[in-house]
C-alpha cells in the first residue's frame, strides 16, 4: 500500500476503529479488510453459494491499490455495529409544526450516524402568513432553518463526522429575498450550505429583463412580483461577498429525474452533486484516475481497459453497499431500495492531466473530460445491466424513463463528488478540481517547517533534474508556479493552480463532466480577491448556458478579510489596498476592576484552576493555575493569555469557544468521569459558564462597546474557512465545501 504520511494521519485520526479510551485498535490494512469483507457479504443475498472470500479480495485489492475508495461513512462504519454507509440524504420538510420537527428529529438521527442532509424549505408558508389553526403568524423558512442549524450544532459535538446540511428555497417563494441574505453574516446558520432553486422561467425573465411572479406555497397562487434581473443581481452580489448562496437549476434536476412518477426532486445533498427524492439516499465512491494511467513510449496515457475493469468492480461494490447498509430510518431503507441509485465519480483529474502533460485550462483537457466521463458512465451502466440479469432490476424500473430498454440494477450510475479526505488517502488531487496549491509549508509542533509537495509535480521535477528544497519554498511562497521563471515554460503552463485557471475554464470543465454524469457535479469556481460582481455574474450565466445543474463560487479572502476590523470596517467593493492595517489592532486595556469566577477542573494530571473575569463590556481575561500534581502550566498559561488578548481585541467569544472546545489530551481522555477533555477544553467550559451567568444576570456581554465593534458584529464574518481549526493549515474551497489537505478536517463531513 502506498499510503503517505498525511494519509496515515487522517486514517488514524478519523477512520480506524478505536477502543473506549480513543486508542486505535486496527491497522490501515485491517480497516480495508473490514470494509471489503462486510461489503462482499451482500453477494450471499443473491447467491447462497457465492465465493465471498474471492469478492472481498477483489474489493480489498482495489482499495489498497488506491484505485477506488468509497465515501467516508462506508470506510468508517462497514463491518461495525453502526453500519450506516451512506453520505447523502434528502428529507422532506412539510408545512406544519409536526412535519417540521419530525424532519429535525430525522436529521439528528442521520447526523448522529455520519450522514449529511439536504432540505427544501419551499413548502413552508411565507413569514407573516396567517396560521389558520391557531390564528398566529408564520415565522417563515429562514426562521426554521435556524432551528435546524441549532439541532445540527448540538448533535455534531459527539459525532465522528460534522453534521452538514443543504438548504434550498425556490426563486418564486415569497421569502426569497430574506433567504438570499440569510448568510450575509457568516456567523449565522453555520451548518448549512444554501442554494437558490432557479427555474427556467426565472432565467428567461432575467434574460428578457422581465418581472416574475412570487407563488404562495400553500395556495399555489401569485402573491406578488419582483424584477427578475434585480433579484439575480442580488444573488450574484451575495455570492461575490462570501460565496453564499449557490444556485441549483431545479428544472434540470427534474428533467433528469429517472422516476418522475415518484415525485419532484426538490433538493440535493450538502455539496450539491446528488439530487434526490425525499427519503432517498445515495452511496458514493470515486476512482483514482492517476492510477488508471500507463506509460507508453515515454509518456503517460489512460489505460481504458484498466479503467473499465475498475468501473465494473466499483459498481458491484456500490450496489452491494445498498444491501448491507443499516439505514437510519425505515423510510430511507425502503425509498433507497426502490431506485438503488449509486454515485460513481472520479478524483485525481488534475494530477492525471499533469502527468499527461495537458494544461487544466485548455480545450484539450475539456474535450478529454467529456470523453473520460462518457466512458465511465457507459461502462458503469453496462455493469448495472449485468447485475440486473443476476439480481433483478431496481423495483421502479418499469415506472422509470428506462422502461422498455434493458433492465438496470441502478437508476443512476455516476456522480462527481468532492473528495477532500478521500483524495488525501489516495494521495491525489480532489475530484475534478484543479490543484489548489502544488507546494505549501506546514508548521509542525517543534517549530520546524515541513515542505509538502504534490507527488505529481515532485515526480516530474525529479525526472527532469529540477527538484530542490529551495525551489519548493519559493513555489510555496508564490502560491503558484506561474512566476517561477527558472522553470521551463511547459511545466509552468501545465501545472496551473486553482487561481491560475480562469473562472470560465472552471465552468467549461464542470459542464464537460456534467454532460455525461447521471446526477450532478460538485465543483467550486475559484475567483481572485479582486474579481468583480460582473465576473461572478458572467460565470453564473455561463453555467446556465452550458447546461450545468448548479454552480458554487468562492472569491479568495471573501470570508476572512473583515475579521477583527475593530477600528474600521471594509466597505463592500473597496479595493484590497484600502483594507485596514490588521497589525495595528491593539487589545483594549485591562480594566482596573473586574468580577469573575474560579472553578476547579479535574484533568488527567491533576487539578486545573480556571479563573474567568469580566467587566461591564464582557469577559476580558482568563487565568489558570495547576495543582500540586503538575500538568502543563506553561501551555495552559499561554492559552489563557492568548484568549485574554483575543477577547479584549474584539474576537467573538463563540469563535474562541469553537476553537477550544473538544481538544483532546491523552492524559485526560484515558480517565473516566472527566468533565473536560483537555486544559483548553476546560478553559472553554468555564468561559461558557461565565458567559451564561452574565446573560442570566442580564449584564452586557458585548466585547467592545463601540460603534465600530457593533458594526463588526452585524456586518463582518467569522473565520471558519481561512485556516483549519484543528491544525492551522490553509483551508481549500473546492467541491462546494471547505477542507484541509494537511489533517483531513472538512466543514462538510
C-alpha positions in Angstrom: 0.0 0.0 0.0 1.3 3.4 -1.0 -0.1 5.3 2.0 1.5 8.7 2.5 2.2 10.4 5.8 -0.7 12.8 5.6 -3.0 9.9 4.6 -1.8 7.9 7.6 -2.5 10.8 9.9 -6.0 11.2 8.5 -6.8 7.5 8.7 -5.5 7.2 12.3 -7.4 10.2 13.4 -10.8 9.7 11.7 -11.2 6.2 10.2 -9.5 3.4 12.2 -11.5 1.7 14.9 -10.8 2.9 18.4 -11.3 1.5 21.9 -13.1 3.4 24.7 -10.0 5.4 25.5 -9.6 6.6 21.9 -6.7 4.3 21.1 -6.6 2.8 17.6 -7.3 -0.9 17.6 -6.9 -1.7 13.9 -4.3 -1.0 11.3 -4.9 0.6 7.9 -4.7 -2.8 6.3 -7.2 -4.2 8.7 -9.6 -1.3 8.0 -9.7 -2.1 4.3 -10.1 -5.8 5.0 -13.0 -5.0 7.4 -14.7 -2.9 4.7 -14.1 -5.5 1.9 -15.4 -8.4 4.0 -18.5 -6.5 5.1 -19.5 -5.3 1.6 -18.8 -8.7 0.0 -21.4 -10.4 2.2 -24.2 -8.9 0.0 -23.4 -11.4 -2.7 -24.9 -14.1 -0.5 -28.3 -12.4 -0.7 -28.4 -13.2 -4.4 -26.4 -16.4 -4.5 -26.1 -18.6 -1.3 -23.1 -20.3 -2.9 -21.2 -17.0 -3.7 -17.5 -17.1 -3.0 -17.5 -14.0 -0.8 -13.8 -14.5 0.1 -12.8 -14.0 -3.5 -15.1 -11.0 -3.9 -13.7 -9.5 -0.7 -10.2 -10.0 -2.0 -11.2 -8.2 -5.2 -12.6 -5.3 -3.2 -9.6 -5.2 -0.9 -7.1 -5.1 -3.7 -9.0 -2.3 -5.4 -9.0 -0.2 -2.3 -5.4 -0.9 -1.1 -4.1 -0.2 -4.6 -5.8 3.2 -4.2 -7.7 2.6 -7.4 -11.2 3.2 -5.9 -12.4 4.4 -2.5 -16.0 4.5 -1.2 -17.4 7.5 0.6 -16.2 8.1 4.2 -19.2 6.6 6.1 -18.5 3.3 4.3 -14.8 3.3 5.3 -15.7 4.3 8.9 -18.7 2.1 9.5 -18.7 -1.0 7.3 -18.4 -4.1 9.5 -19.2 -2.2 12.7 -22.3 -2.1 14.8 -23.5 1.2 13.5 -23.2 0.1 9.9 -24.5 3.3 8.3 -22.7 3.6 5.0 -24.4 6.5 3.1 -23.1 10.0 2.7 -26.2 11.6 1.2 -29.8 12.0 2.3 -32.7 14.3 1.4 -35.6 14.8 3.9 -38.9 16.4 3.2 -40.0 19.5 5.2 -43.7 19.9 5.3 -45.7 23.0 6.2 -46.8 22.0 9.7 -45.2 22.2 13.1 -45.4 18.4 13.4 -43.7 17.8 10.0 -41.0 20.4 10.6 -39.9 18.9 13.9 -40.2 15.4 12.6 -37.7 16.4 9.9 -35.4 17.9 12.6 -35.6 14.6 14.6 -34.8 12.6 11.5 -31.9 14.9 10.5 -30.5 14.4 14.0 -30.5 10.7 13.6 -28.8 10.9 10.2 -26.1 13.3 11.5 -25.5 11.0 14.5 -24.9 8.2 12.1 -22.4 10.2 10.0 -24.6 11.4 7.1 -25.3 14.8 5.6 -28.8 16.1 4.8 -30.5 18.2 2.2 -33.7 20.1 2.6 -36.0 22.2 0.5 -37.8 24.8 2.6 -40.0 25.8 -0.3 -43.2 24.2 1.1 -43.2 26.4 4.2 -45.5 29.3 4.1 -44.0 32.8 4.0 -43.2 34.8 7.1 -46.2 36.9 8.2 -48.7 34.4 6.8 -51.7 33.5 8.9 -51.7 30.1 10.6 -55.3 29.1 10.3 -55.4 26.6 13.2 -54.0 29.0 15.8 -54.7 32.4 14.4 -51.0 33.1 14.8 -48.4 34.3 12.3 -45.9 32.1 10.5 -42.3 32.8 11.1 -41.1 31.6 7.6 -38.4 29.3 6.2 -35.4 31.2 7.4 -36.6 31.2 10.9 -36.9 27.4 10.9 -33.6 27.0 9.2 -32.0 28.5 12.3 -33.8 25.8 14.4 -32.4 23.1 12.1 -29.0 24.7 12.4 -29.1 24.6 16.2 -30.1 21.0 16.3 -27.2 20.1 14.0 -24.8 22.1 16.2 -25.9 20.0 19.2 -25.6 16.7 17.5 -22.3 17.2 15.8 -20.4 17.6 19.0 -20.4 13.9 19.7 -20.1 12.6 16.1 -17.2 11.2 14.1 -18.2 13.5 11.2 -19.5 17.0 11.3 -23.2 17.5 10.6 -23.7 19.2 7.3 -26.9 20.5 5.5 -28.0 21.9 2.3 -30.9 24.4 2.4 -32.7 25.3 -0.8 -35.5 27.8 -1.4 -37.3 28.2 -4.7 -36.7 31.5 -6.5 -40.5 32.1 -6.6 -41.0 31.7 -2.8 -42.3 35.0 -1.2 -39.4 34.9 1.3 -36.7 34.6 -1.4 -35.0 38.0 -0.6 -34.7 37.1 3.1 -33.2 33.7 2.1 -30.6 35.2 -0.2 -29.4 37.4 2.7 -29.7 34.8 5.5 -25.9 34.1 5.5 -24.8 37.7 4.9 -23.3 37.4 8.4 -21.2 34.2 8.0 -21.6 33.6 11.8 -25.3 32.8 11.1 -26.7 29.4 10.0 -23.2 27.9 10.0 -24.1 24.3 9.5 -25.8 25.0 6.1 -24.7 25.5 2.6 -27.5 27.4 0.9 -28.6 27.5 -2.7 -31.4 29.2 -4.5 -33.6 26.9 -6.6 -33.7 28.6 -10.0 -36.3 27.8 -12.6 -36.1 28.1 -16.4 -39.0 30.6 -16.3 -37.0 32.9 -13.9 -33.9 32.7 -16.1 -36.0 33.6 -19.2 -37.3 36.6 -17.2 -33.7 37.6 -16.4 -32.6 37.4 -20.0 -35.5 39.5 -21.2 -35.5 41.9 -18.2 -39.0 41.0 -17.1 -40.7 40.7 -13.8 -41.7 37.3 -12.4 -44.4 36.1 -10.0 -44.0 35.0 -6.4 -46.1 32.0 -5.6 -47.7 31.2 -2.2 -46.6 27.6 -1.5 -50.0 26.9 0.3 -52.5 28.2 -2.3 -50.2 28.0 -5.3 -51.4 31.4 -6.4 -49.4 34.5 -7.2 -49.0 36.9 -4.3 -46.5 39.4 -5.7 -43.9 40.2 -8.3 -40.2 41.0 -8.4 -37.9 42.3 -11.0 -36.0 39.2 -12.2 -32.8 40.9 -13.1 -32.7 42.8 -9.8 -33.1 39.5 -7.8 -30.5 37.8 -10.0 -28.1 40.6 -9.3 -28.8 40.3 -5.6 -27.9 36.6 -5.7 -24.7 37.4 -7.6 -23.7 40.2 -5.2 -24.2 37.9 -2.2 -22.1 35.1 -3.7 -19.4 37.7 -4.5 -19.5 38.8 -0.9 -19.0 35.4 0.8 -19.8 32.6 -1.6 -23.4 32.1 -0.5 -25.9 31.3 -1.9 -25.0 29.0 -4.8 -27.6 28.2 -7.4 -29.4 25.0 -8.4 -31.3 24.7 -11.6 -34.4 22.8 -10.4 -36.0 22.2 -13.8 -32.8 20.5 -15.0 -32.7 18.2 -11.9 -36.3 17.1 -12.7 -35.6 16.8 -16.5 -33.2 14.1 -15.5 -35.4 12.6 -12.7 -35.5 9.0 -13.8 -38.7 8.2 -11.8 -40.8 11.3 -12.3 -44.0 9.5 -11.2 -42.5 9.2 -7.7 -42.4 12.9 -7.2 -40.4 16.1 -7.8 -36.7 16.5 -6.9 -36.6 19.5 -4.6 -33.1 19.3 -3.0 -29.7 17.9 -3.2 -27.1 16.7 -0.6 -24.9 19.3 1.2 -22.4 19.8 -1.6 -24.9 19.8 -4.4 -23.8 16.8 -6.5 -26.6 14.4 -5.6 -30.2 15.4 -6.4 -32.5 13.1 -4.5 -36.2 12.5 -3.9 -37.4 12.8 -0.4 -36.1 9.9 1.8 -33.6 8.8 -0.9 -30.0 8.2 0.0 -27.0 7.6 -2.2 -23.8 5.8 -1.8 -20.8 7.4 -3.4 -17.3 6.3 -4.4 -14.5 7.6 -6.5 -12.0 6.2 -9.0 -8.4 7.5 -8.7 -7.6 8.4 -12.3 -3.9 8.8 -11.5 -3.8 5.0 -11.0 -5.6 4.4 -14.3 -2.5 5.7 -16.3 0.1 3.6 -18.0 3.4 4.6 -19.5 3.8 4.2 -23.3 6.8 5.4 -25.4 8.0 7.6 -22.6 4.6 9.4 -22.0 1.6 8.7 -19.9 -1.8 7.7 -21.3 -5.1 6.5 -19.9 -5.4 2.7 -19.7 -9.0 2.3 -20.8 -9.0 -1.4 -20.2 -8.0 -1.0 -16.6 -10.5 1.9 -16.2 -13.3 -0.3 -17.4 -12.4 -3.1 -15.1 -12.2 -0.7 -12.1 -15.6 0.9 -13.0 -17.2 -2.5 -13.1 -15.8 -3.7 -9.8 -16.7 -0.3 -8.2 -20.3 -0.5 -9.5 -20.6 -4.0 -8.0 -19.2 -2.7 -4.7 -21.6 0.2 -4.5 -24.6 -2.0 -5.4 -23.6 -4.3 -2.5 -23.5 -1.3 -0.2 -27.2 -0.7 -0.7 -28.0 -4.2 0.6 -25.7 -4.3 3.6 -26.3 -0.7 4.7 -28.1 -0.1 8.0 -30.2 2.9 7.2 -31.0 5.4 9.9 -34.8 5.5 9.1 -37.1 2.8 7.7 -38.5 5.3 5.1 -35.0 5.8 3.8 -34.3 2.0 3.6 -37.5 1.5 1.5 -37.1 4.5 -0.8 -33.4 3.9 -1.5 -34.0 0.3 -2.5 -36.8 1.4 -4.9 -34.3 3.1 -7.1 -30.9 1.8 -5.9 -29.1 4.9 -7.0 -25.3 4.8 -6.9 -22.9 7.6 -7.5 -19.6 6.6 -9.0 -17.2 9.5 -9.6 -13.5 10.4 -10.0 -10.6 12.0 -8.2 -7.1 12.9 -9.3 -8.3 14.5 -12.5 -5.9 17.5 -12.3 -3.0 15.2 -11.4 -3.8 12.9 -14.3 -3.7 15.9 -16.7 -0.4 17.0 -15.2 1.2 13.6 -15.7 -0.2 13.5 -19.3 1.3 17.0 -20.0 -2.1 18.6 -20.6 -2.9 22.0 -19.0 -6.1 22.0 -17.0 -7.3 25.2 -18.6 -7.1 24.0 -22.2 -9.6 22.9 -24.8 -7.8 19.6 -24.9 -8.5 19.0 -21.2 -12.1 19.9 -21.6 -12.6 17.6 -24.5 -10.8 14.7 -22.6 -13.1 15.3 -19.6 -16.2 14.6 -21.7 -14.6 11.5 -23.3 -13.5 10.0 -20.0 -16.8 10.6 -18.2 -18.8 9.2 -21.1 -16.7 6.1 -21.0 -17.1 5.7 -17.2 -20.9 6.2 -17.3 -21.3 3.8 -20.2 -19.1 1.1 -18.6 -21.0 1.5 -15.3 -24.3 1.3 -16.9 -23.2 -1.9 -18.8 -22.3 -3.4 -15.4 -25.7 -2.4 -14.0 -27.4 -4.3 -16.8 -25.2 -7.3 -16.0 -26.1 -7.1 -12.3 -29.8 -6.7 -13.2 -29.7 -10.1 -15.0 -28.2 -11.7 -11.9 -30.1 -9.8 -9.2 -33.1 -8.2 -10.8 -33.8 -4.6 -11.9 -34.4 -1.8 -9.4 -38.1 -2.1 -8.3 -39.3 1.1 -10.0 -37.7 0.2 -13.3 -41.0 -0.2 -15.2 -42.1 3.2 -14.0 -38.8 4.8 -15.0 -37.6 6.6 -18.1 -35.7 3.4 -18.9 -38.8 1.2 -19.2 -38.8 -0.8 -22.5 -35.0 -1.0 -22.6 -32.5 -3.4 -21.0 -33.3 -3.8 -17.2 -31.0 -1.8 -15.0 -30.0 -2.6 -11.4 -29.4 1.0 -10.6 -31.4 4.1 -11.6 -28.3 6.3 -11.7 -24.7 5.4 -12.0 -22.4 8.4 -11.9 -21.9 11.5 -9.6 -18.9 13.8 -9.3 -18.5 14.4 -5.5 -15.9 16.4 -3.7 -13.3 14.0 -2.3 -11.5 16.1 0.3 -10.4 13.4 2.7 -10.6 10.5 0.2 -8.1 12.3 -2.1 -5.7 12.7 0.9 -5.9 9.0 1.5 -5.4 8.3 -2.2 -2.6 10.8 -2.4 -4.1 12.7 -5.4 -5.9 15.9 -6.3 -9.5 16.3 -5.2 -12.4 15.4 -7.5 -12.3 17.3 -10.8 -10.9 20.4 -9.2 -7.6 22.0 -10.3 -4.9 21.7 -7.7 -5.3 24.3 -5.0 -1.6 24.6 -4.2 1.2 22.3 -5.5 3.5 23.2 -2.6 2.8 24.5 0.8 4.8 24.8 4.0 3.4 23.1 7.1 4.5 24.1 10.6 5.0 21.1 13.0 4.8 21.1 16.7 8.5 21.7 17.4 8.5 24.9 15.3 10.2 23.4 12.3 8.7 23.6 8.8 7.9 20.8 6.5 7.6 21.2 2.8 4.5 19.4 1.4 4.8 18.9 -2.4 2.3 17.4 -4.8 3.6 13.9 -5.7 2.7 14.6 -9.3 4.8 17.8 -9.5 7.6 16.2 -7.5 7.8 13.2 -9.9 8.1 15.5 -12.9 10.6 17.8 -11.4 12.8 14.9 -10.2 12.6 13.2 -13.5 13.8 16.4 -15.2 16.5 17.1 -12.6 14.8 20.3 -11.4 13.8 19.5 -7.8 15.3 21.3 -4.8 14.0 22.4 -1.4 14.8 26.0 -2.1 12.8 25.9 -5.3 9.9 24.3 -3.4 10.0 27.0 -0.8 9.8 29.7 -3.5 6.8 28.0 -5.1 5.1 27.8 -1.7 5.7 31.5 -1.0 4.4 32.4 -4.5 1.4 30.1 -4.3 1.8 29.2 -7.9 4.5 28.1 -10.5 3.5 30.8 -13.0 6.1 33.3 -11.9 9.0 30.9 -11.2 10.8 31.9 -14.4 13.7 29.4 -14.0 11.2 26.6 -14.5 10.7 25.5 -18.1 7.7 27.2 -19.8 5.9 23.8 -20.4 6.0 23.0 -16.7 4.6 26.4 -15.8 1.9 26.0 -18.3 0.9 22.5 -17.3 1.0 22.8 -13.6 -1.6 25.5 -13.1 -3.2 26.1 -9.7 -6.9 26.8 -9.0 -6.3 30.6 -9.1 -4.3 30.4 -12.3 -7.3 28.9 -14.1 -9.8 31.4 -15.4 -13.3 31.2 -13.9 -14.6 30.5 -17.5 -12.5 27.4 -17.7 -13.7 26.2 -14.3 -17.2 26.3 -15.7 -16.3 24.7 -19.0 -14.7 21.8 -17.1 -17.7 21.4 -14.9 -20.0 21.4 -18.0 -17.9 18.8 -19.8 -18.2 16.4 -16.9 -21.9 17.2 -16.3 -22.8 16.3 -19.9 -22.0 12.6 -19.2 -22.8 12.4 -15.5 -26.2 11.0 -14.4 -26.5 13.1 -11.3 -24.5 16.3 -10.8 -21.0 17.7 -10.5 -19.7 19.2 -7.2 -17.2 22.0 -8.1 -16.2 25.4 -6.8 -15.3 28.2 -9.3 -12.4 30.0 -7.7 -12.1 33.8 -8.1 -9.2 36.0 -7.2 -9.8 38.6 -4.5 -10.1 41.5 -6.9 -12.8 39.8 -9.1 -15.8 41.9 -9.7 -19.5 41.3 -9.2 -19.7 41.3 -13.0 -17.2 38.5 -13.2 -19.3 36.4 -10.9 -22.4 37.2 -12.9 -20.7 36.1 -16.1 -19.9 32.7 -14.6 -23.5 32.2 -13.3 -24.8 32.9 -16.8 -22.2 30.7 -18.5 -23.2 27.8 -16.1 -26.8 28.3 -17.2 -25.9 28.4 -20.9 -23.6 25.3 -20.7 -26.3 23.2 -19.1 -24.8 22.8 -15.7 -27.1 21.8 -12.9 -25.8 24.3 -10.4 -22.8 26.4 -9.6 -20.9 27.4 -6.5 -18.3 30.2 -6.4 -15.7 31.4 -3.9 -13.8 34.7 -4.1 -10.5 34.4 -2.4 -10.4 36.0 1.0 -14.1 37.0 0.9 -14.8 35.2 4.2 -11.8 36.4 6.1 -10.9 40.0 5.0 -13.1 41.7 7.6 -12.1 39.8 10.7 -11.0 42.0 13.7 -11.9 45.2 11.8 -12.5 47.0 15.1 -11.4 50.4 14.0 -13.0 50.5 10.6 -15.0 48.0 8.6 -14.0 47.5 5.0 -16.9 48.5 2.7 -18.2 46.3 0.0 -16.4 46.9 -3.3 -13.4 48.6 -1.6 -10.0 47.7 -3.0 -7.6 45.4 -1.2 -5.3 48.4 -0.7 -7.9 50.2 1.3 -8.2 47.4 3.9 -7.2 48.3 7.4 -3.8 47.5 8.8 -4.5 44.4 10.9 -1.1 44.6 12.5 -2.1 47.9 14.2 -5.0 46.4 16.1 -4.4 46.6 19.9 -6.5 45.0 22.6 -8.4 47.3 24.9 -6.7 47.9 28.2 -7.2 45.5 31.1 -9.8 47.2 33.4 -8.9 48.2 36.9 -11.8 46.4 38.5 -13.3 43.1 37.3 -15.7 40.4 38.6 -15.3 36.7 37.9 -15.4 33.1 39.0 -12.8 30.4 39.6 -13.6 26.8 39.0 -11.5 23.7 39.7 -11.5 21.3 36.8 -10.1 17.8 37.0 -7.6 17.0 34.2 -5.6 13.8 33.5 -2.6 15.1 35.5 -4.4 16.7 38.5 -6.4 19.8 39.0 -6.6 22.9 36.8 -8.0 26.1 38.4 -9.5 28.4 35.8 -10.4 32.0 36.6 -12.6 34.0 34.2 -13.1 37.7 34.8 -15.4 40.2 33.2 -16.3 43.9 33.4 -19.2 45.9 32.0 -18.1 45.2 28.4 -18.0 41.4 28.8 -15.4 38.7 29.5 -11.9 40.3 29.4 -9.4 37.9 30.9 -8.6 34.3 31.8 -6.1 32.9 34.3 -5.1 29.3 35.0 -3.0 27.6 37.7 -2.3 24.0 38.3 -2.4 21.9 41.4 0.4 20.1 43.1 0.2 17.2 40.6 1.8 19.3 37.9 0.3 19.2 34.4 1.4 21.6 31.6 1.4 25.0 33.4 3.2 26.9 30.7 0.9 25.6 28.0 -2.2 26.5 30.0 -0.9 29.9 30.8 -0.1 30.6 27.2 -3.6 29.6 26.2 -5.2 31.8 28.8 -3.1 34.8 27.8 -3.9 34.4 24.1 -7.6 34.0 24.9 -7.5 37.2 27.1 -5.8 39.2 24.4 -8.3 37.9 21.8 -11.3 38.8 24.0 -10.1 42.3 24.6 -9.4 42.7 20.8 -13.0 42.0 19.9 -12.8 38.4 18.8 -16.1 36.7 19.2 -16.4 34.6 22.4 -18.3 31.9 20.4 -15.4 31.7 17.9 -12.9 31.2 20.7 -15.2 28.5 22.2 -15.4 26.7 18.9 -11.7 26.6 18.6 -11.0 25.4 22.1 -13.9 23.0 22.8 -13.3 19.3 22.2 -9.5 19.5 22.0 -8.4 16.1 23.4 -5.4 15.3 25.6 -4.3 11.7 26.0 -3.7 12.2 29.8 -7.3 13.3 30.3 -9.3 11.1 27.9 -7.6 8.0 29.4 -9.5 8.7 32.7 -13.3 8.1 33.1 -15.7 10.6 34.7 -13.8 13.7 33.5 -15.9 16.8 32.7 -13.4 18.0 30.1 -11.1 16.5 27.5 -8.1 18.8 28.0 -6.8 22.0 29.5 -8.1 24.1 26.6 -11.5 22.4 26.8 -11.6 23.1 30.5 -10.9 26.8 29.8 -13.7 26.8 27.2 -16.2 25.3 29.6 -15.5 27.9 32.3 -15.8 30.7 29.8 -19.1 29.3 28.7 -20.3 29.0 32.3 -19.3 32.6 33.0 -21.0 33.9 29.8 -24.2 32.1 30.7 -24.1 33.6 34.2 -23.6 37.1 32.8 -26.5 36.6 30.4 -28.7 35.3 33.2 -28.0 38.5 35.2 -28.8 40.5 32.1 -25.4 42.0 32.1 -24.0 43.4 28.9 -21.8 40.9 27.1 -20.5 42.9 24.1 -16.7 42.5 24.0 -16.0 46.1 22.8 -18.8 48.6 23.2 -18.0 51.0 20.3 -19.9 51.8 17.2 -17.2 50.1 15.2 -17.4 46.9 17.2 -21.2 46.9 17.0 -20.9 47.4 13.2 -18.5 44.5 13.1 -20.9 42.1 14.8 -23.6 43.0 12.3 -21.5 43.1 9.1 -18.4 41.0 9.4 -17.9 37.3 9.4 -16.3 34.6 11.4 -13.1 32.9 10.2 -14.1 29.2 9.9 -12.9 29.0 6.3 -9.4 30.6 6.1 -7.3 28.3 8.4 -8.0 24.8 9.7 -9.4 24.9 13.2 -7.6 21.7 14.0 -4.1 22.1 12.6 -3.9 25.7 11.4 -3.1 25.0 7.8 -4.7 26.9 5.0 -8.2 25.7 4.0 -9.2 24.9 0.5 -12.5 25.8 -1.1 -13.4 23.0 -3.5 -16.4 20.9 -4.5 -18.8 23.2 -2.7 -17.0 22.6 0.6 -14.0 23.7 2.7 -11.4 21.2 3.7 -7.8 20.9 4.9 -5.2 18.9 2.9 -2.9 18.6 5.9 -5.1 16.8 8.5 -8.3 15.9 6.7 -10.6 18.3 8.5 -13.7 19.1 6.4 -16.5 21.5 7.1 -18.9 19.2 5.3 -18.0 15.8 6.7 
